[in-house]
Amino acid sequence: MFKIGMRTIKTAIAVAVCILVLGLFGVKQPFFACMTAVFTMQGNVATSFRAGLDRFSGTVAGAITGTTFATLCAFLPMDHLLIRAIVIPLGAMLVIHVLNLLHWRDSIFVACIVYFALMMKVDQVSVPMYAVSRTLLTGFGAIVALLVNRFVYPPEKVESRDLVGLMSQN
C-alpha cells in the first residue's frame, strides 16, 4: 500500500508556507527558503533545530567571507584564471579553518557553497544584496520548518532544556 509519511507531509507544508508568505512579501525566488525548510525538517524538533542552526551558521559564515573577499578582489585582476585559481581557494581555506576552530563542522559545506556563489557570481546581482538575501531566506526557511515540525503533529515532546543543550554544543 502506498503511504506518505508525516515528515514528508510536514516538509511539503513548510515549503508551501515559505512560498506563500514570501510571495505575499514580493519575493519572486523563495528557492533558498524552501531548500532550507527541506534540509531543516528532521525526525524531531531537536534535530531540526540543530540542522537549521548549522545551515544558518554556514550561510552567515559564507556570506561574510564571500562579501569580504569579493570586496577585496575588486583590487585584483580576477579576470585572470591563475589569480582566481589562487584567491578563491584561499578564501575557502579560511572558511573551513575558522569553522573548524569554532567546532561548526556541520556548517562548512553550506558556508563553502555560499562563499563560492559570491566569489563566482552565480547570480548576477550585487554581492552584498545576494549575501543578505540568501541569509534572510535561509533563516526564514529554517524557522518555518521548525515551527511546522513543532506544531503540526509533533514527533515528540521536546522540552526547552533539550534545545538549550543543543545550542550549548555549538
PAZAPA-4460 file (N, C-alpha, C; in steps of 0.05 Angstrom, whole numbers, plus 32768, in hexadecimal, padded with zeros to 4 digits):
% residues 170
    n_x    n_y    n_z   ca_x   ca_y   ca_z    c_x    c_y    c_z   seq   type   mol
   8011   7FE8   8000   8000   8000   8000   8012   8019   8000     1      M     A
   800A   802C   7FF1   8018   8046   7FEF   8012   8057   8006     2      F     A
   8027   8060   8015   8022   8071   802D   8037   8087   802D     3      K     A
   802D   809F   8031   803F   80B6   8033   8043   80BC   8051     4      I     A
   805C   80BE   8059   8063   80C2   8075   805D   80DE   807F     5      G     A
   805A   80E1   8099   8053   80FB   80A5   806A   810F   80A0     6      M     A
   8083   8106   80A1   8099   8119   809D   8098   8124   8080     7      R     A
   8090   8114   806D   808D   811D   8051   8077   8131   804F     8      T     A
   8061   812C   805D   804A   813F   805C   8052   8159   8069     9      I     A
   8060   8157   8080   8068   8170   808E   807C   8180   807E    10      K     A
   808E   8172   806F   80A1   817F   805E   8092   818F   8048    11      T     A
   807E   8182   803C   806E   818F   8027   805F   81A7   8033    12      A     A
   8055   81A5   804B   8048   81BC   8058   805B   81D3   805C    13      I     A
   8073   81CD   8066   8088   81E1   806B   808F   81EF   8050    14      A     A
   8092   81E0   803B   8099   81EC   8021   8082   81FD   8017    15      V     A
   8069   81F4   801B   8052   8204   8012   8051   821E   8022    16      A     A
   8056   821D   803C   8056   8235   804C   806B   8249   8042    17      V     A
   8083   823F   803D   8098   8250   8033   8090   825E   8019    18      C     A
   8085   824E   8006   807D   825A   7FEC   8067   826E   7FF0    19      I     A
   8053   8268   8000   803C   827A   8004   8044   8294   8012    20      L     A
   8051   8291   8029   8058   82A9   8039   806C   82BA   802A    21      V     A
   8081   82AE   801F   8094   82BF   8010   8088   82CB   7FF7    22      L     A
   8076   82BC   7FEA   8068   82C7   7FD3   8058   82DF   7FDA    23      G     A
   804A   82DE   7FF1   803B   82F6   7FFA   804C   830E   8000    24      L     A
   8066   8309   8006   8079   831F   800A   8088   8326   7FF1    25      F     A
   8080   831A   7FDA   808C   8322   7FC1   80A6   8313   7FBA    26      G     A
   80AD   82FF   7FC9   80C5   82EF   7FC3   80BF   82DC   7FAC    27      V     A
   80CD   82E0   7F96   80C7   82D0   7F7E   80D6   82B6   7F7D    28      K     A
   80EB   82B4   7F8C   80FB   829B   7F8C   80FF   8291   7FA9    29      Q     A
   80EC   8281   7FB3   80EF   8277   7FCE   8100   825E   7FD0    30      P     A
   8110   8259   7FBC   8120   8240   7FBA   812F   8239   7FD3    31      F     A
   813F   824C   7FDE   814F   8246   7FF5   813F   8241   800E    32      F     A
   8129   824F   8011   8117   8249   8028   810B   822D   8026    33      A     A
   8102   8226   800E   80F6   820B   800A   810B   81F5   800E    34      C     A
   8123   81FA   8003   8138   81E6   8006   8140   81E3   8024    35      M     A
   8141   81F9   8032   8148   81F7   804E   8132   81EA   805E    36      T     A
   8119   81EF   8057   8102   81E1   8064   8105   81C3   8061    37      A     A
   810B   81BA   8049   810F   819D   8045   8126   8192   8055    38      V     A
   813C   81A1   8055   8154   8198   8064   814F   8198   8082    39      F     A
   8140   81AB   808C   813C   81AE   80A8   8128   819A   80B3    40      T     A
   8115   8191   80A3   8100   817F   80AD   810D   8164   80B3    41      M     A
   810F   815D   80CC   811B   8144   80D5   8107   8134   80E5    42      Q     A
   810F   811E   80EF   80FE   810C   80FD   80F2   8116   8117    43      G     A
   80FF   812A   8123   80F5   8136   813B   80FD   8154   813C    44      N     A
   80F1   8162   814F   80F6   817F   8150   8113   8185   8157    45      V     A
   811F   8176   8169   813A   817B   8172   814E   8178   815B    46      A     A
   814B   8163   814B   815E   8160   8134   8157   8174   811E    47      T     A
   813E   817C   811C   8137   8191   8109   8144   81AB   8111    48      S     A
   8143   81B1   812A   8150   81C9   8134   816E   81C9   812D    49      F     A
   817B   81B3   8132   8197   81B0   812D   819D   81B4   810F    50      R     A
   818D   81A7   80FE   8191   81A8   80E1   818D   81C5   80D8    51      A     A
   8178   81D2   80E2   8173   81EE   80DA   8189   8201   80E3    52      G     A
   8193   81FD   80FC   81A8   820D   8106   81C2   8209   80F6    53      L     A
   81C8   81F0   80F0   81E0   81EB   80DF   81DE   81F8   80C4    54      D     A
   81C7   81F6   80B8   81C3   8202   809D   81C5   8220   809E    55      R     A
   81B8   822C   80B3   81B9   8249   80B5   81D5   8253   80BC    56      F     A
   81E3   8246   80CE   81FE   824D   80D5   8211   824C   80BD    57      S     A
   820E   8237   80AD   821E   8234   8095   8218   824A   8081    58      G     A
   81FF   8251   807E   81F7   8266   806B   8203   8280   8074    59      T     A
   8202   8287   808D   820D   82A0   8097   822B   82A0   8094    60      V     A
   8239   828A   809B   8256   8289   8098   825E   828C   807A    61      A     A
   8250   827E   8068   8257   8281   804C   8250   829C   8041    62      G     A
   823A   82A8   804A   8233   82C3   8041   8247   82D8   804A    63      A     A
   8250   82D6   8063   8264   82E9   806D   827E   82E6   805E    64      I     A
   8288   82CE   805C   82A1   82C9   804E   82A0   82D0   8031    65      T     A
   828A   82C7   8024   8287   82CD   8007   8285   82EB   8001    66      G     A
   8276   82F9   8012   8273   8316   800E   828E   8324   8012    67      T     A
   829C   831C   8027   82B6   8328   802D   82CA   8322   8017    68      T     A
   82CC   8309   800F   82DF   8302   7FFA   82D8   830F   7FDF    69      F     A
   82BE   8310   7FD8   82B5   831C   7FBF   82BC   833A   7FBF    70      A     A
   82B9   8347   7FD6   82BF   8363   7FD8   82DD   8368   7FD5    71      T     A
   82ED   8357   7FE2   830B   8359   7FDF   8314   8352   7FC3    72      L     A
   8306   8340   7FB6   830E   8337   7F9C   8309   834D   7F86    73      C     A
   82FA   8361   7F8D   82F6   8377   7F7A   8310   8384   7F73    74      A     A
   8324   8381   7F85   833F   838D   7F80   8352   8379   7F72    75      F     A
   8348   8361   7F6B   8359   834D   7F5E   834F   8348   7F42    76      L     A
   8360   833F   7F30   8357   8339   7F15   834A   831D   7F15    77      P     A
   8332   831B   7F1F   8324   8302   7F22   831B   82F5   7F07    78      M     A
   831E   8305   7EF1   8318   82F9   7ED7   832E   82E6   7ECE    79      D     A
   8345   82E6   7EDC   835A   82D3   7ED5   8355   82B9   7EE3    80      H     A
   8357   82A3   7ED4   8351   8289   7EDF   8363   8281   7EF6    81      L     A
   837C   8287   7EF4   838F   8280   7F0A   8389   828F   7F24    82      L     A
   8382   82A8   7F22   837B   82B7   7F3A   8362   82AB   7F47    83      I     A
   834E   82A5   7F37   8335   8298   7F42   833C   827D   7F4F    84      R     A
   834E   826E   7F42   8355   8253   7F4C   8365   8255   7F65    85      A     A
   8370   826C   7F6C   837F   826F   7F85   836D   827C   7F9A    86      I     A
   8360   8291   7F94   8351   82A0   7FA7   8338   8291   7FB2    87      V     A
   8328   8286   7FA0   830F   8279   7FA9   8315   8261   7FBC    88      I     A
   8328   8250   7FB6   832E   823B   7FC9   8338   8245   7FE4    89      P     A
   8347   825B   7FE4   8350   8267   7FFD   8339   826F   800F    90      L     A
   8324   827A   8003   830D   8281   8013   82FF   8268   801E    91      G     A
   82FD   8253   800D   82F1   823A   8016   8301   822E   802D    92      A     A
   831B   8230   802C   832C   8227   8042   8326   8236   805C    93      M     A
   8322   8250   8059   831C   8261   8070   8301   8259   807C    94      L     A
   82ED   8255   806B   82D2   824D   8074   82D4   8233   8084    95      V     A
   82E1   821F   8078   82E3   8205   8084   82F3   8206   809E    96      I     A
   8309   8214   809E   8319   8216   80B6   830A   8224   80CD    97      H     A
   82FE   823A   80C8   82EF   8248   80DD   82D8   8238   80E8    98      V     A
   82C9   822B   80D7   82B3   821B   80E0   82BC   8202   80EF    99      L     A
   82D3   81F7   80E8   82DF   81E1   80F8   82E7   81EB   8113   100      N     A
   82F3   8203   8114   82FB   820E   812E   82E3   8213   8140   101      L     A
   82CD   821B   8134   82B4   8220   8143   82A4   8206   8149   102      L     A
   82AF   81F0   813F   82A1   81D6   8142   8286   81D6   8134   103      H     A
   8284   81E4   811E   826B   81E5   810E   826F   81D5   80F4   104      W     A
   8279   81BD   80F7   8280   81AC   80E0   8268   81A6   80CE   105      R     A
   8250   81A4   80DA   8238   819E   80CA   822F   81B6   80B9   106      D     A
   823C   81CD   80BD   8235   81E5   80AE   8248   81EA   8097   107      S     A
   825D   81DB   8095   8272   81E0   8081   8268   81DD   8065   108      I     A
   8259   81C8   805F   8250   81C4   8044   823F   81DB   803A   109      F     A
   822C   81E4   8049   821A   81FA   8041   822B   8214   803F   110      V     A
   823D   8218   8052   824D   8231   8052   825D   8232   8038   111      A     A
   8269   821C   802F   8278   821C   8017   8267   8221   7FFE   112      C     A
   824F   8215   7FFE   823D   821A   7FE7   8236   8237   7FE5   113      I     A
   822F   8244   7FFB   8228   8261   7FFA   8241   8271   7FF2   114      V     A
   8258   826B   7FFD   8270   8279   7FF6   8276   8276   7FD8   115      Y     A
   8275   825E   7FCD   827A   825A   7FB1   8265   8269   7FA0   116      F     A
   824C   8269   7FA8   8238   8277   7F99   823E   8295   7F97   117      A     A
   8247   82A0   7FAD   824E   82BC   7FAE   8267   82C2   7F9D   118      L     A
   827B   82B1   7FA0   8294   82B6   7F92   8292   82B1   7F74   119      M     A
   8281   829F   7F6C   827F   8298   7F50   8267   82A5   7F43   120      M     A
   8259   82B6   7F53   8242   82C6   7F4A   822E   82B4   7F3B   121      K     A
   8225   829F   7F49   8212   828D   7F3D   81F9   829C   7F36   122      V     A
   81EF   82AD   7F48   81D8   82BE   7F42   81E3   82D9   7F39   123      D     A
   81D7   82E5   7F25   81E0   82FF   7F1B   81D4   8316   7F2B   124      Q     A
   81D8   8316   7F45   81CF   832C   7F56   81E8   8335   7F65   125      V     A
   81E5   834B   7F74   81FC   8354   7F83   8202   8340   7F99   126      S     A
   821C   833F   7FA0   8225   832C   7FB5   8217   8331   7FCF   127      V     A
   8217   834A   7FD9   820A   834E   7FF3   81EC   8348   7FF3   128      P     A
   81DE   834E   7FDD   81C2   8348   7FDB   81BD   832A   7FDB   129      M     A
   81CE   831B   7FCD   81CB   82FE   7FCC   81D0   82F3   7FE8   130      Y     A
   81E5   82FD   7FF6   81EC   82F2   8010   81D5   82F7   8024   131      A     A
   81CA   830F   8024   81B4   8315   8037   819B   8305   8030   132      V     A
   8194   8305   8017   817D   82F6   800E   817F   82D8   8015   133      S     A
   8195   82CD   800E   8199   82B0   8013   8197   82AA   8031   134      R     A
   81A3   82BB   8042   81A3   82B7   805F   8186   82B9   8069   135      T     A
   8178   82CE   8061   815C   82D1   806B   814A   82BB   8062   136      L     A
   814C   82B2   8049   813B   829D   803F   8142   8282   804D   137      L     A
   815B   827E   8052   8163   8265   8060   8158   8265   807D   138      T     A
   815B   827C   808A   814F   827E   80A5   8131   827A   80A5   139      G     A
   8124   8285   8092   8107   8283   8091   80FF   8265   808C   140      F     A
   810C   8258   807A   8106   823C   8074   810A   822A   808C   141      G     A
   8120   822F   809B   8126   8220   80B3   8110   8224   80C9   142      A     A
   8108   823D   80CC   80F4   8243   80E1   80D9   8237   80D9   143      I     A
   80D1   8238   80C0   80B8   822C   80B7   80B9   820E   80BC   144      V     A
   80CE   8201   80B4   80D0   81E4   80B8   80CF   81DC   80D6   145      A     A
   80DC   81EC   80E7   80DC   81E7   8104   80BF   81E9   810E   146      L     A
   80B2   81FF   8106   8096   8203   8110   8083   81ED   8107   147      L     A
   8086   81E6   80ED   8074   81D1   80E3   807A   81B6   80F2   148      V     A
   8094   81B0   80F5   809B   8197   8102   8092   8197   811F   149      N     A
   8092   81AE   812C   808A   81B0   8148   806C   81AF   814C   150      R     A
   805D   81BC   813A   8040   81BF   813F   802E   81AF   812D   151      F     A
   8038   81A3   8117   8027   8192   8107   802E   8175   810D   152      V     A
   801D   8167   811B   8023   814C   8124   803F   8149   812E   153      Y     A
   8045   8155   8145   8061   8154   8150   806A   8137   8153   154      P     A
   8083   8131   814A   808C   8115   814B   8091   810C   8168   155      P     A
   8098   811F   8179   809D   8118   8195   809C   8132   81A5   156      E     A
   8097   8130   81BE   8096   8148   81CF   80B3   814F   81D5   157      K     A
   80BB   8167   81CE   80D6   8170   81D3   80D5   8186   81E7   158      V     A
   80E4   8182   81FC   80E5   8196   8211   80F9   81AB   8209   159      E     A
   80F6   81C3   8214   8107   81D9   820C   8124   81D4   8214   160      S     A
   8128   81C4   8229   8144   81BF   8231   8153   81AE   821C   161      R     A
   8144   819E   820C   8150   818F   81F7   815C   81A1   81E1   162      D     A
   814C   81B6   81DB   8155   81CA   81C6   816D   81DA   81D1   163      L     A
   816C   81E1   81EB   8182   81F1   81F7   819B   81DF   81F7   164      V     A
   8198   81C6   81FC   81AF   81B4   81FB   81BB   81B2   81E0   165      G     A
   81AA   81B2   81CB   81B4   81B2   81B0   81C3   81CB   81A9   166      L     A
   81B9   81E2   81B2   81C5   81FB   81AD   81E1   81FD   81BA   167      M     A
   81E4   81F2   81D2   81FD   81F4   81E0   8212   81E1   81D4   168      S     A
   8209   81CD   81C5   821C   81BB   81B7   822A   81C8   81A0   169      Q     A
   821E   81DD   8195   8228   81EB   817E   823F   81FB   8186   170      N     A
***
